[in-house]
Amino acid sequence: MKTATILFLTMLALYPARAQRGDIVIPPGAQITVPAGARICADRIFANNPGFGTLTIAHVTGLCPGMSVVPVELLAFTASVVHGDVHLQWSTASETNCLGFEVQRRIEASGGDWQPLGFVQAAGTSTAPRQYDFTDPAASIPVSAPVRAYRLRIVDFDGSVDYSPDVEVQVNSAMQPYTFHPVYPNPAMDRLHVTFTLPEPSRVTITLYTMTGAVVATLMDEGIIDRGFHTMAVPTTGLRSGTYLIELRTQRGRRTQTVVLLE
C-alpha cells in the first residue's frame, strides 16, 4: 500500500495537475522529489514534519500557485503575565521554508481587530526543535484592557500564511492565588488550552493521563515558571478519542481536571 501511495505521489510530482483539489499527505517513510520543470498541485501538502514523509522541491515553481507546504509544526504557544508585561513563548518541532512569525494582539475594547506587534525571524528549514519568545511590555497596553489575546501569523518564504491558535491573558488575575483554571475547549478536537495562575515562581509539571493512570503525554516537565497568569495552547492531534485526566503539579501540590478529546 505504501509503494502504491509513493508511486501516486511521484506521478503527481512529475506531471502537472490541472486543478488543485484537497490536501496531500506524504506518508511516514516516503521520500518524494519534485525535479526542476515538474509541478505538484493540491490545496495543501503536509510533509517534512514528524509523522509525515519528506518532500523535496527543486524550485519554487514546482508548487502550483495558491498552494503551500504546511511549513511549521507548532508544539506549544504560551502567554505569561509577569509584572504587567506579557511574555509569549512558542516552540516548533520542525520548519520548512519558514520566513518567520508576526506576533499579533487583539484587544476587544479597541474593536477586536488583530494588530501586528513585531516580527520574529524563523530558522527557515530545520528538523530540530526551536524555541522563540516575544515580550509585549506593559507600557504598550491600555490600562482599560485587562483581557487581551495573542496569535502568531506564520509566514513562509513563498508568501503563504498560516495562523497559530490564539491565547488569552488576563492581567488582573496575575495576583490571584495558585489556581488551575478550567481547560478549554472541553471537549477538544485538535487543540487544548491549559491556563493556571502562580503566586510565586514554581517548578511546573503538566501531564496527560488515561483514566486508568497511564501517562499519555508530558506537556511540561518541571519547567521553571514565573509568578502570574499563564496559558498554553497544546496540540492534541494523534490522540485517540476518549476521556483523560490532566494534572498540574507544583511544590504546592497536585490538581487534576477531566478533559474529553475527540479525533
RODO-2510 file (C-alpha; in nm, 4 decimals, decimal comma):
residues 263
     n   res          X          Y          Z
     1     m     0,0000     0,0000     0,0000
     2     k     0,2866     0,2368     0,0829
     3     t     0,4527     0,1606    -0,2521
     4     a     0,1318     0,2453    -0,4378
     5     t     0,0950     0,5681    -0,2419
     6     i     0,4523     0,6711    -0,3162
     7     l     0,4052     0,5904    -0,6850
     8     f     0,0869     0,8008    -0,6989
     9     l     0,2554     1,0964    -0,5313
    10     t     0,5564     1,0622    -0,7587
    11     m     0,3271     1,0828    -1,0606
    12     l     0,1735     1,3990    -0,9129
    13     a     0,5199     1,5452    -0,8809
    14     l     0,6220     1,4613    -1,2365
    15     y     0,3057     1,5631    -1,4237
    16     p     0,1303     1,8959    -1,3663
    17     a    -0,2208     1,8646    -1,2284
    18     r    -0,4971     2,0604    -1,3950
    19     a    -0,6565     2,1858    -1,0752
    20     q    -0,5873     2,1945    -0,7058
    21     r    -0,8261     1,9810    -0,5097
    22     g    -0,7918     1,8755    -0,1472
    23     d    -0,4799     1,8027     0,0563
    24     i    -0,1855     1,5685     0,0009
    25     v    -0,0334     1,3902     0,2990
    26     i     0,3158     1,2457     0,2453
    27     p     0,3083     0,9196     0,4468
    28     p     0,5800     0,8432     0,7040
    29     g     0,8888     0,6934     0,5417
    30     a     0,8077     0,8232     0,1926
    31     q     1,0560     1,0494     0,0112
    32     i     0,9081     1,2486    -0,2771
    33     t     1,1144     1,4722    -0,5075
    34     v     0,9729     1,7287    -0,7486
    35     p     1,2513     1,7867    -1,0072
    36     a     1,3094     2,1121    -1,1924
    37     g     1,0438     2,1665    -1,4577
    38     a     0,7820     1,9492    -1,2843
    39     r     0,4967     2,0669    -1,0636
    40     i     0,2859     1,9280    -0,7807
    41     c    -0,0630     2,0665    -0,7145
    42     a    -0,3000     2,0473    -0,4191
    43     d    -0,4592     2,2883    -0,1751
    44     r    -0,2063     2,1984     0,0949
    45     i     0,0725     1,9432     0,1363
    46     f     0,1581     1,8000     0,4776
    47     a     0,5239     1,6941     0,4787
    48     n     0,8650     1,7403     0,6394
    49     n     0,7306     1,7194     0,9923
    50     p     0,7288     1,4383     1,2492
    51     g     0,4605     1,1907     1,1472
    52     f     0,4942     1,2704     0,7751
    53     g     0,7317     1,1857     0,4937
    54     t     0,9796     1,4066     0,3106
    55     l     0,9009     1,6340     0,0158
    56     t     1,1854     1,7990    -0,1731
    57     i     1,1073     2,0667    -0,4344
    58     a     1,3875     2,1628    -0,6755
    59     h     1,2432     2,5071    -0,7459
    60     v     0,9638     2,7241    -0,6052
    61     t     0,7807     2,6936    -0,9404
    62     g     0,7311     2,3273    -0,8562
    63     l     0,4331     2,4304    -0,6426
    64     c     0,1099     2,5325    -0,8128
    65     p     0,0080     2,8951    -0,7413
    66     g    -0,2010     2,9379    -0,4293
    67     m    -0,0919     2,6179    -0,2565
    68     s     0,1553     2,5661     0,0230
    69     v     0,3529     2,3052     0,2088
    70     v     0,2465     2,3419     0,5706
    71     p     0,5726     2,4918     0,6954
    72     v     0,5702     2,4637     1,0745
    73     e     0,4680     2,2067     1,3305
    74     l     0,3882     2,4239     1,6306
    75     l     0,4351     2,2277     1,9519
    76     a     0,3168     2,4895     2,2014
    77     f     0,2297     2,8589     2,2246
    78     t     0,2159     3,0126     2,5717
    79     a     0,1475     3,3554     2,7216
    80     s     0,2505     3,4642     3,0711
    81     v     0,1850     3,7846     3,2644
    82     v     0,4814     3,8985     3,4749
    83     h     0,4728     4,2420     3,6441
    84     g     0,2252     4,3620     3,3815
    85     d     0,4356     4,2523     3,0827
    86     v     0,3052     3,9721     2,8617
    87     h     0,5739     3,7180     2,7738
    88     l     0,4990     3,4978     2,4713
    89     q     0,6891     3,1762     2,4078
    90     w     0,6454     2,9160     2,1372
    91     s     0,8291     2,6111     2,0101
    92     t     0,8367     2,4230     1,6809
    93     a     0,9225     2,0596     1,6139
    94     s     1,0370     2,1403     1,2599
    95     e     1,0174     2,4136     0,9957
    96     t     1,0112     2,4069     0,6162
    97     n     1,0974     2,7276     0,4268
    98     c     0,9538     2,9371     0,7104
    99     l     1,0381     3,3088     0,6936
   100     g     0,9172     3,3982     1,0399
   101     f     0,6402     3,4798     1,2857
   102     e     0,4418     3,8022     1,3032
   103     v     0,3135     3,8487     1,6580
   104     q    -0,0385     3,9903     1,6684
   105     r    -0,2547     4,1201     1,9537
   106     r    -0,6289     4,1712     1,9821
   107     i    -0,7995     4,3891     2,2419
   108     e    -1,1770     4,3658     2,2465
   109     a    -1,2085     4,7146     2,3948
   110     s    -1,0314     4,8541     2,0856
   111     g    -1,2651     4,6976     1,8308
   112     g    -1,1386     4,3420     1,8314
   113     d    -0,9088     4,3713     1,5272
   114     w    -0,5749     4,1887     1,5191
   115     q    -0,2826     4,4337     1,5315
   116     p     0,0795     4,3426     1,4455
   117     l     0,3293     4,3961     1,7283
   118     g     0,6545     4,2707     1,5803
   119     f     0,8249     4,0051     1,3701
   120     v     1,0484     3,7179     1,4846
   121     q     1,2650     3,5548     1,2194
   122     a     1,2391     3,1765     1,1892
   123     a     1,5130     2,9220     1,1252
   124     g     1,3991     2,8707     0,7646
   125     t     1,4203     2,4943     0,7282
   126     s     1,5002     2,2849     1,0331
   127     t     1,4275     1,9363     1,1630
   128     a     1,5421     2,0250     1,5153
   129     p     1,3150     2,1740     1,7844
   130     r     1,3305     2,5545     1,8055
   131     q     1,2313     2,7972     2,0817
   132     y     1,1115     3,1566     2,0311
   133     d     0,9946     3,4385     2,2559
   134     f     0,8477     3,7882     2,2403
   135     t     0,7544     4,0403     2,5103
   136     d     0,4620     4,2819     2,4942
   137     p     0,5577     4,5460     2,7552
   138     a     0,3013     4,6795     2,9973
   139     a     0,3605     5,0348     2,8748
   140     s     0,2173     4,9473     2,5321
   141     i    -0,1076     4,8084     2,6705
   142     p    -0,4063     5,0269     2,7649
   143     v    -0,4903     5,0063     3,1352
   144     s    -0,8560     4,9686     3,0356
   145     a    -0,7810     4,6393     2,8570
   146     p    -0,7181     4,3735     3,1240
   147     v    -0,8082     4,0924     2,8805
   148     r    -0,6216     4,0515     2,5538
   149     a    -0,5475     3,7771     2,3032
   150     y    -0,2368     3,6943     2,1006
   151     r    -0,1637     3,4814     1,7962
   152     l     0,1182     3,4121     1,5503
   153     r     0,0940     3,4831     1,1784
   154     i     0,3317     3,2207     1,0337
   155     v     0,4809     3,3393     0,7047
   156     d     0,6529     3,1128     0,4519
   157     f     0,9186     3,2233     0,2006
   158     d     0,6717     3,1830    -0,0866
   159     g     0,4277     3,4208     0,0806
   160     s     0,1834     3,1596     0,2108
   161     v     0,0435     3,2268     0,5573
   162     d    -0,0895     3,0162     0,8434
   163     y    -0,2044     3,1136     1,1932
   164     s    -0,1463     2,9703     1,5373
   165     p    -0,4326     2,9216     1,7787
   166     d    -0,4812     3,2348     1,9868
   167     v    -0,4032     3,2510     2,3578
   168     e    -0,5779     3,4844     2,6005
   169     v    -0,4361     3,6520     2,9105
   170     q    -0,5995     3,8370     3,1989
   171     v    -0,3614     4,0836     3,3581
   172     n    -0,5889     4,1497     3,6535
   173     s    -0,5639     3,7820     3,7503
   174     a    -0,1861     3,7885     3,7839
   175     m    -0,2030     3,8342     4,1625
   176     q    -0,4600     3,5624     4,2307
   177     p    -0,3613     3,2586     4,4416
   178     y    -0,2468     2,9283     4,2948
   179     t    -0,5256     2,8334     4,0526
   180     f    -0,5676     2,5655     3,7868
   181     h    -0,8282     2,7288     3,5633
   182     p    -1,0705     2,5117     3,3586
   183     v    -0,9106     2,3779     3,0418
   184     y    -1,0814     2,4727     2,7159
   185     p    -1,2312     2,3795     2,4811
   186     n    -1,3730     2,0744     2,6513
   187     p    -1,4366     1,8531     2,4555
   188     a    -1,1311     1,9372     2,2401
   189     m    -1,0611     1,8181     1,8864
   190     d    -0,7117     1,9298     1,7826
   191     r    -0,6042     2,1899     2,0359
   192     l    -0,6299     2,2246     2,4131
   193     h    -0,5693     2,5397     2,6204
   194     v    -0,4250     2,4946     2,9692
   195     t    -0,4321     2,8001     3,1988
   196     f    -0,3087     2,8475     3,5537
   197     t    -0,2042     3,1219     3,7966
   198     l     0,1034     3,1024     4,0204
   199     p     0,1532     3,3295     4,3245
   200     e     0,5310     3,2695     4,3136
   201     p     0,7962     3,1240     4,0785
   202     s     0,7343     2,7493     4,0621
   203     r     0,8605     2,4299     3,9059
   204     v     0,5641     2,3073     3,6998
   205     t     0,4827     1,9670     3,5530
   206     i     0,1716     1,9143     3,3390
   207     t     0,0835     1,5564     3,2482
   208     l    -0,1983     1,3937     3,0499
   209     y    -0,3175     1,0538     3,1774
   210     t    -0,5693     0,7922     3,0736
   211     m    -0,8496     0,7284     3,3206
   212     t    -0,6571     0,4191     3,4353
   213     g    -0,3498     0,6258     3,5249
   214     a    -0,1246     0,5535     3,2254
   215     v     0,0860     0,8512     3,1105
   216     v    -0,0161     0,9674     2,7620
   217     a     0,1962     1,2821     2,7286
   218     t     0,4027     1,5168     2,9431
   219     l     0,3117     1,8687     2,8315
   220     m     0,5614     2,0372     3,0640
   221     d     0,8349     1,8630     3,2630
   222     e     0,9418     2,0606     3,5706
   223     g     0,9614     2,3860     3,3791
   224     i     1,0504     2,6838     3,5979
   225     i     0,7625     2,9303     3,5543
   226     d     0,7452     3,2820     3,6991
   227     r     0,4562     3,4080     3,9081
   228     g     0,1454     3,5309     3,7309
   229     f    -0,1164     3,4105     3,4855
   230     h    -0,0076     3,1589     3,2204
   231     t    -0,1792     2,9889     2,9287
   232     m    -0,0571     2,7138     2,6952
   233     a    -0,2012     2,6084     2,3595
   234     v    -0,1224     2,2382     2,3186
   235     p    -0,1965     2,0298     2,0045
   236     t    -0,3858     1,7045     2,0670
   237     t    -0,3921     1,5625     1,7140
   238     g    -0,2935     1,1980     1,7039
   239     l    -0,4526     1,1157     2,0399
   240     r    -0,7437     0,8754     2,0481
   241     s    -1,0922     0,9916     2,1350
   242     g    -1,1788     0,9420     2,4979
   243     t    -1,1779     1,0861     2,8480
   244     y    -0,8444     1,1812     3,0032
   245     l    -0,7080     1,3338     3,3214
   246     i    -0,4786     1,6369     3,3014
   247     e    -0,2655     1,7080     3,6078
   248     l    -0,0877     2,0281     3,7145
   249     r     0,1848     1,9689     3,9736
   250     t     0,3889     2,2311     4,1637
   251     q     0,5543     2,2467     4,5059
   252     r     0,2107     2,3447     4,6382
   253     g     0,0643     2,0090     4,5372
   254     r    -0,1273     1,8467     4,2516
   255     r    -0,4520     1,9454     4,0848
   256     t    -0,6374     1,7497     3,8160
   257     q    -0,9172     1,8027     3,5677
   258     t    -1,1079     1,5767     3,3321
   259     v    -1,0927     1,6522     2,9609
   260     v    -1,2621     1,4830     2,6638
   261     l    -1,0648     1,4559     2,3394
   262     l    -1,2266     1,3945     2,0006
   263     e    -1,0492     1,2751     1,6850
***
